[in-house]
Amino acid sequence: MDSVEILQAKVNMLDVASLDQVEARLQSVLGKMNEIAKHKAAVEDADTESKVHQLFDIVQKWDSMSGTLPQVVQRLVALKQLHEQAMQFGQLLTHLDTTQQMIANSLKDNKNGLAVVQKAMKENLATVEDNFSSIDSRIKKLSK
């Protein structure tokens, strides 16, 4: 009997009054879906328009700066050359400092060597003078 009742309920659903009621509900749902679609399109259009305005603002900012861009590039190129020259100057100063230290060390060594030579020369001169005095005194003794 259950099958018969189920079939009877399905047949009753096909009744004209029920179909009109279902159709009315479908029309209502369809109307709401159309409203949602319109609202969604409006929101998407507003979002797209907002993004377009943002892009336009960005382009306007960069448009005013685009005139100065070649000058900025020129300055950067000049700064690059200046930085390279500064780097070379720094390297040259380092080389000069190293050379100056080497010369100072060499002068110090030469000064020490000169002091040793001067001391030796004084000692040798004293020895030569003593030798001359000794020879002179011998010559005087021999001549007497």
MDAnalysis code that builds the backbone (N, CA, C; Angstrom):
import MDAnalysis as mda
import numpy as np

u = mda.Universe.empty(432, n_residues=144, atom_resindex=np.repeat(np.arange(144), 3), trajectory=True)
u.add_TopologyAttr("name", ["N", "CA", "C"] * 144)
u.add_TopologyAttr("resid", np.arange(1, 145))
u.add_TopologyAttr("resname", ["MET", "ASP", "SER", "VAL", "GLU", "ILE", "LEU", "GLN", "ALA", "LYS", "VAL", "ASN", "MET", "LEU", "ASP", "VAL", "ALA", "SER", "LEU", "ASP", "GLN", "VAL", "GLU", "ALA", "ARG", "LEU", "GLN", "SER", "VAL", "LEU", "GLY", "LYS", "MET", "ASN", "GLU", "ILE", "ALA", "LYS", "HIS", "LYS", "ALA", "ALA", "VAL", "GLU", "ASP", "ALA", "ASP", "THR", "GLU", "SER", "LYS", "VAL", "HIS", "GLN", "LEU", "PHE", "ASP", "ILE", "VAL", "GLN", "LYS", "TRP", "ASP", "SER", "MET", "SER", "GLY", "THR", "LEU", "PRO", "GLN", "VAL", "VAL", "GLN", "ARG", "LEU", "VAL", "ALA", "LEU", "LYS", "GLN", "LEU", "HIS", "GLU", "GLN", "ALA", "MET", "GLN", "PHE", "GLY", "GLN", "LEU", "LEU", "THR", "HIS", "LEU", "ASP", "THR", "THR", "GLN", "GLN", "MET", "ILE", "ALA", "ASN", "SER", "LEU", "LYS", "ASP", "ASN", "LYS", "ASN", "GLY", "LEU", "ALA", "VAL", "VAL", "GLN", "LYS", "ALA", "MET", "LYS", "GLU", "ASN", "LEU", "ALA", "THR", "VAL", "GLU", "ASP", "ASN", "PHE", "SER", "SER", "ILE", "ASP", "SER", "ARG", "ILE", "LYS", "LYS", "LEU", "SER", "LYS"])
u.atoms.positions = np.array([
    [0.795, -1.187, 0.000],
    [0.000, 0.000, 0.000],
    [0.847, 1.263, 0.000],
    [1.992, 1.125, 0.518],
    [2.870, 2.289, 0.560],
    [3.217, 2.766, -0.849],
    [3.411, 1.847, -1.730],
    [3.764, 2.213, -3.102],
    [2.625, 2.957, -3.756],
    [1.434, 2.538, -3.476],
    [0.268, 3.173, -4.080],
    [0.138, 4.588, -3.547],
    [0.395, 4.777, -2.277],
    [0.275, 6.106, -1.682],
    [1.350, 7.046, -2.232],
    [2.506, 6.488, -2.426],
    [3.602, 7.298, -2.979],
    [3.257, 7.722, -4.389],
    [2.725, 6.763, -5.177],
    [2.346, 7.087, -6.548],
    [1.222, 8.112, -6.549],
    [0.287, 7.980, -5.619],
    [-0.830, 8.922, -5.543],
    [-0.304, 10.321, -5.213],
    [0.696, 10.428, -4.310],
    [1.261, 11.728, -3.934],
    [1.965, 12.362, -5.121],
    [2.622, 11.532, -5.917],
    [3.324, 12.049, -7.100],
    [2.334, 12.512, -8.148],
    [1.241, 11.805, -8.297],
    [0.216, 12.202, -9.264],
    [-0.426, 13.498, -8.805],
    [-0.647, 13.631, -7.504],
    [-1.243, 14.855, -6.969],
    [-0.321, 16.052, -7.207],
    [0.978, 15.794, -7.201],
    [1.935, 16.870, -7.460],
    [1.808, 17.375, -8.881],
    [1.383, 16.494, -9.761],
    [1.235, 16.886, -11.149],
    [-0.086, 17.613, -11.376],
    [-0.853, 17.760, -10.369],
    [-2.129, 18.466, -10.453],
    [-1.855, 19.903, -10.872],
    [-2.740, 20.525, -11.601],
    [-2.589, 21.859, -12.160],
    [-2.393, 22.892, -11.057],
    [-3.109, 22.789, -9.997],
    [-2.981, 23.757, -8.913],
    [-1.598, 23.660, -8.284],
    [-1.122, 22.434, -8.095],
    [0.212, 22.249, -7.523],
    [1.270, 22.750, -8.487],
    [1.066, 22.479, -9.764],
    [2.030, 22.937, -10.762],
    [2.073, 24.455, -10.805],
    [0.918, 25.104, -10.683],
    [0.893, 26.565, -10.672],
    [1.648, 27.104, -9.455],
    [1.458, 26.426, -8.325],
    [2.139, 26.836, -7.098],
    [3.652, 26.658, -7.245],
    [4.084, 25.520, -7.821],
    [5.514, 25.264, -8.040],
    [6.074, 26.284, -9.019],
    [5.304, 26.584, -10.068],
    [5.760, 27.554, -11.063],
    [5.917, 28.934, -10.430],
    [4.982, 29.297, -9.557],
    [5.066, 30.592, -8.877],
    [6.312, 30.646, -7.997],
    [6.596, 29.571, -7.316],
    [7.801, 29.523, -6.478],
    [9.058, 29.616, -7.344],
    [9.035, 28.905, -8.463],
    [10.196, 28.961, -9.366],
    [10.391, 30.373, -9.907],
    [9.297, 31.056, -10.248],
    [9.387, 32.427, -10.744],
    [9.977, 33.338, -9.659],
    [9.544, 33.116, -8.415],
    [10.057, 33.906, -7.302],
    [11.553, 33.673, -7.126],
    [11.943, 32.397, -7.156],
    [13.369, 32.053, -7.020],
    [14.158, 32.636, -8.183],
    [13.607, 32.543, -9.402],
    [14.284, 33.075, -10.584],
    [14.446, 34.591, -10.463],
    [13.436, 35.268, -9.971],
    [13.525, 36.720, -9.775],
    [14.611, 37.075, -8.776],
    [14.648, 36.333, -7.677],
    [15.687, 36.581, -6.673],
    [17.077, 36.311, -7.241],
    [17.196, 35.262, -8.039],
    [18.503, 34.953, -8.655],
    [18.916, 36.062, -9.616],
    [17.944, 36.600, -10.369],
    [18.253, 37.712, -11.276],
    [18.705, 38.939, -10.491],
    [18.043, 39.221, -9.362],
    [18.447, 40.346, -8.518],
    [19.862, 40.141, -7.983],
    [20.132, 38.920, -7.532],
    [21.477, 38.609, -7.022],
    [22.514, 38.778, -8.126],
    [22.190, 38.311, -9.337],
    [23.122, 38.439, -10.462],
    [23.370, 39.906, -10.782],
    [22.298, 40.733, -10.767],
    [22.465, 42.163, -11.036],
    [23.324, 42.811, -9.949],
    [23.030, 42.458, -8.703],
    [23.797, 43.010, -7.584],
    [25.269, 42.593, -7.674],
    [25.480, 41.331, -8.027],
    [26.853, 40.824, -8.165],
    [27.568, 41.561, -9.289],
    [26.887, 41.770, -10.406],
    [27.486, 42.493, -11.530],
    [27.801, 43.927, -11.123],
    [26.889, 44.548, -10.356],
    [27.127, 45.922, -9.910],
    [28.339, 45.980, -8.988],
    [28.443, 45.004, -8.082],
    [29.593, 44.960, -7.172],
    [30.882, 44.732, -7.960],
    [30.849, 43.811, -8.920],
    [32.039, 43.545, -9.737],
    [32.402, 44.770, -10.558],
    [31.386, 45.465, -11.106],
    [31.662, 46.681, -11.868],
    [32.276, 47.755, -10.973],
    [31.737, 47.884, -9.764],
    [32.282, 48.877, -8.834],
    [33.715, 48.518, -8.462],
    [33.991, 47.241, -8.246],
    [35.344, 46.790, -7.914],
    [36.288, 47.052, -9.083],
    [35.824, 46.728, -10.276],
    [36.641, 46.965, -11.476],
    [36.890, 48.455, -11.652],
    [35.847, 49.255, -11.448],
    [36.001, 50.698, -11.589],
    [36.971, 51.241, -10.544],
    [36.913, 50.713, -9.340],
    [37.843, 51.131, -8.287],
    [39.279, 50.804, -8.682],
    [39.469, 49.616, -9.210],
    [40.820, 49.228, -9.642],
    [41.294, 50.110, -10.785],
    [40.400, 50.437, -11.707],
    [40.763, 51.313, -12.828],
    [41.159, 52.685, -12.299],
    [40.415, 53.212, -11.323],
    [40.755, 54.512, -10.736],
    [42.108, 54.454, -10.032],
    [42.367, 53.370, -9.333],
    [43.668, 53.230, -8.663],
    [44.794, 53.218, -9.689],
    [44.602, 52.444, -10.753],
    [45.627, 52.398, -11.805],
    [45.797, 53.763, -12.455],
    [44.692, 54.455, -12.671],
    [44.766, 55.787, -13.268],
    [45.547, 56.738, -12.364],
    [45.283, 56.680, -11.053],
    [46.022, 57.526, -10.110],
    [47.512, 57.210, -10.137],
    [47.840, 55.929, -10.185],
    [49.254, 55.526, -10.244],
    [49.900, 56.052, -11.519],
    [49.184, 55.909, -12.639],
    [49.720, 56.397, -13.919],
    [49.895, 57.907, -13.866],
    [48.956, 58.623, -13.248],
    [49.073, 60.078, -13.139],
    [50.304, 60.465, -12.326],
    [50.553, 59.750, -11.230],
    [51.741, 60.036, -10.418],
    [53.009, 59.813, -11.233],
    [53.083, 58.683, -11.906],
    [54.288, 58.354, -12.665],
    [54.407, 59.213, -13.913],
    [53.282, 59.698, -14.432],
    [53.335, 60.550, -15.612],
    [54.063, 61.846, -15.284],
    [53.798, 62.395, -14.111],
    [54.488, 63.625, -13.725],
    [55.969, 63.368, -13.471],
    [56.303, 62.170, -13.029],
    [57.705, 61.837, -12.755],
    [58.454, 61.391, -14.005],
    [57.732, 61.020, -15.031],
    [58.400, 60.480, -16.221],
    [59.272, 61.525, -16.903],
    [58.938, 62.804, -16.749],
    [59.756, 63.857, -17.339],
    [61.116, 63.967, -16.677],
    [61.173, 63.639, -15.406],
    [62.442, 63.752, -14.680],
    [63.270, 62.478, -14.760],
    [62.694, 61.428, -15.285],
    [63.398, 60.143, -15.328],
    [64.710, 60.207, -16.112],
    [64.763, 60.841, -17.297],
    [66.063, 60.918, -17.995],
    [67.130, 61.644, -17.174],
    [66.728, 62.694, -16.451],
    [67.691, 63.412, -15.613],
    [68.188, 62.530, -14.479],
    [67.289, 61.752, -13.907],
    [67.682, 60.839, -12.827],
    [68.669, 59.806, -13.351],
    [68.394, 59.288, -14.541],
    [69.304, 58.302, -15.143],
    [70.662, 58.941, -15.393],
    [70.668, 60.173, -15.911],
    [71.939, 60.871, -16.149],
    [72.707, 61.058, -14.843],
    [72.011, 61.449, -13.802],
    [72.670, 61.650, -12.510],
    [73.233, 60.342, -11.972],
    [72.472, 59.267, -12.144],
    [72.960, 57.968, -11.672],
    [74.214, 57.546, -12.431],
    [74.235, 57.800, -13.744],
    [75.427, 57.464, -14.535],
    [76.607, 58.313, -14.060],
    [76.366, 59.612, -13.837],
    [77.442, 60.486, -13.351],
    [77.913, 60.038, -11.972],
    [76.978, 59.667, -11.111],
    [77.357, 59.186, -9.782],
    [78.147, 57.894, -9.863],
    [77.799, 57.049, -10.817],
    [78.546, 55.797, -10.983],
    [79.998, 56.120, -11.315],
    [80.188, 57.049, -12.259],
    [81.549, 57.431, -12.626],
    [82.270, 58.059, -11.437],
    [81.559, 58.892, -10.686],
    [82.162, 59.531, -9.519],
    [82.557, 58.494, -8.471],
    [81.695, 57.510, -8.260],
    [82.013, 56.449, -7.298],
    [83.218, 55.635, -7.765],
    [83.306, 55.381, -9.064],
    [84.463, 54.643, -9.583],
    [85.739, 55.452, -9.369],
    [85.671, 56.763, -9.628],
    [86.841, 57.611, -9.412],
    [87.215, 57.653, -7.929],
    [86.210, 57.725, -7.065],
    [86.479, 57.738, -5.623],
    [87.124, 56.426, -5.191],
    [86.649, 55.325, -5.768],
    [87.230, 54.027, -5.432],
    [88.688, 53.969, -5.893],
    [88.960, 54.473, -7.113],
    [90.331, 54.490, -7.616],
    [91.202, 55.398, -6.744],
    [90.642, 56.532, -6.324],
    [91.387, 57.447, -5.459],
    [91.712, 56.778, -4.129],
    [90.743, 56.056, -3.587],
    [90.969, 55.323, -2.338],
    [92.066, 54.284, -2.493],
    [92.047, 53.576, -3.620],
    [93.085, 52.575, -3.872],
    [94.444, 53.254, -4.014],
    [94.458, 54.408, -4.686],
    [95.708, 55.148, -4.863],
    [96.244, 55.618, -3.508],
    [95.354, 56.111, -2.651],
    [95.789, 56.534, -1.314],
    [96.354, 55.366, -0.516],
    [95.732, 54.218, -0.628],
    [96.237, 53.030, 0.065],
    [97.625, 52.674, -0.453],
    [97.788, 52.726, -1.773],
    [99.094, 52.421, -2.376],
    [100.142, 53.445, -1.913],
    [99.762, 54.730, -1.914],
    [100.701, 55.767, -1.476],
    [101.072, 55.588, -0.008],
    [100.108, 55.238, 0.818],
    [100.381, 55.007, 2.241],
    [101.352, 53.845, 2.417],
    [101.121, 52.770, 1.675],
    [102.016, 51.611, 1.746],
    [103.421, 51.994, 1.290],
    [103.501, 52.738, 0.186],
    [104.807, 53.173, -0.330],
    [105.498, 54.087, 0.675],
    [104.743, 54.995, 1.293],
    [105.320, 55.900, 2.287],
    [105.865, 55.121, 3.478],
    [105.143, 54.112, 3.917],
    [105.629, 53.291, 5.028],
    [106.903, 52.547, 4.634],
    [106.946, 52.052, 3.401],
    [108.152, 51.349, 2.943],
    [109.338, 52.305, 2.910],
    [109.119, 53.531, 2.418],
    [110.198, 54.525, 2.350],
    [110.650, 54.905, 3.759],
    [109.689, 55.079, 4.670],
    [110.042, 55.428, 6.055],
    [110.878, 54.318, 6.684],
    [110.493, 53.072, 6.460],
    [111.277, 51.944, 6.992],
    [112.665, 51.909, 6.368],
    [112.733, 52.178, 5.063],
    [114.027, 52.182, 4.375],
    [114.915, 53.307, 4.916],
    [114.327, 54.494, 5.129],
    [115.100, 55.607, 5.689],
    [115.594, 55.284, 7.093],
    [114.761, 54.637, 7.879],
    [115.163, 54.251, 9.230],
    [116.342, 53.280, 9.166],
    [116.239, 52.286, 8.266],
    [117.337, 51.326, 8.113],
    [118.601, 52.027, 7.634],
    [118.453, 52.957, 6.665],
    [119.617, 53.695, 6.149],
    [120.241, 54.563, 7.241],
    [119.385, 55.176, 8.084],
    [119.890, 56.010, 9.179],
    [120.691, 55.164, 10.156],
    [120.164, 53.986, 10.482],
    [120.896, 53.086, 11.381],
    [122.211, 52.644, 10.743],
    [122.160, 52.329, 9.447],
    [123.387, 51.929, 8.740],
    [124.397, 53.062, 8.702],
    [123.925, 54.297, 8.473],
    [124.805, 55.461, 8.439],
    [125.449, 55.687, 9.808],
    [124.679, 55.504, 10.872],
    [125.235, 55.667, 12.223],
    [126.335, 54.646, 12.465],
    [126.114, 53.408, 12.012],
    [127.138, 52.368, 12.182],
    [128.393, 52.732, 11.386],
    [128.196, 53.206, 10.140],
    [129.344, 53.573, 9.291],
    [130.086, 54.762, 9.896],
    [129.339, 55.769, 10.393],
    [129.994, 56.937, 10.998],
    [130.804, 56.530, 12.227],
    [130.239, 55.653, 13.044],
    [130.961, 55.186, 14.230],
    [132.233, 54.455, 13.807],
    [132.098, 53.595, 12.781],
    [133.275, 52.850, 12.307],
    [134.321, 53.808, 11.734],
    [133.845, 54.842, 11.003],
    [134.782, 55.809, 10.425],
    [135.516, 56.581, 11.529],
    [134.804, 56.958, 12.594],
    [135.443, 57.668, 13.703],
    [136.498, 56.777, 14.346],
    [136.109, 55.512, 14.540],
    [137.069, 54.588, 15.146],
    [138.279, 54.400, 14.230],
    [138.007, 54.248, 12.947],
    [139.113, 54.075, 11.992],
    [139.972, 55.331, 11.911],
    [139.333, 56.512, 11.942],
    [140.082, 57.765, 11.902],
    [140.966, 57.893, 13.146],
    [140.409, 57.513, 14.292],
    [141.195, 57.565, 15.527],
    [142.377, 56.606, 15.427],
    [142.126, 55.417, 14.868],
    [143.211, 54.447, 14.707],
    [144.262, 54.987, 13.748],
    [143.837, 55.598, 12.638],
    [144.784, 56.161, 11.664],
    [145.573, 57.296, 12.313],
    [144.904, 58.157, 13.076],
    [145.603, 59.260, 13.748],
    [146.622, 58.711, 14.751],
    [146.219, 57.668, 15.466],
    [147.166, 57.043, 16.398],
    [148.361, 56.470, 15.638],
    [148.051, 55.837, 14.530],
    [149.139, 55.267, 13.719],
    [150.060, 56.374, 13.201],
    [149.484, 57.492, 12.724],
    [150.320, 58.597, 12.251],
    [151.146, 59.189, 13.399],
    [150.520, 59.303, 14.543],
    [151.255, 59.828, 15.708],
    [152.398, 58.883, 16.071],
    [152.093, 57.608, 16.030],
    [153.120, 56.624, 16.351],
    [154.250, 56.689, 15.327],
    [153.889, 56.782, 14.065],
    [154.917, 56.858, 13.011],
    [155.692, 58.167, 13.148],
    [155.001, 59.248, 13.415],
    [155.659, 60.545, 13.566],
    [156.626, 60.518, 14.747],
    [156.204, 59.914, 15.850],
    [157.100, 59.841, 17.000],
    [158.285, 58.936, 16.684],
    [158.122, 57.883, 15.959],
    [159.240, 57.015, 15.591],
    [160.211, 57.757, 14.671],
    [159.619, 58.518, 13.735],
    [160.494, 59.269, 12.817],
    [161.294, 60.296, 13.611],
    [160.681, 60.942, 14.560],
    [161.374, 61.934, 15.384],
    [162.464, 61.251, 16.211],
    [162.190, 60.058, 16.724],
    [163.190, 59.336, 17.497],
    [164.349, 58.935, 16.595],
    [164.019, 58.527, 15.419],
    [165.075, 58.112, 14.500],
    [165.895, 59.309, 14.025],
    [165.297, 60.425, 13.872],
    [166.039, 61.582, 13.414],
    [166.885, 62.188, 14.535],
    [166.754, 61.895, 15.711],
    [167.533, 62.435, 16.812],
    [168.751, 61.662, 16.937],
])
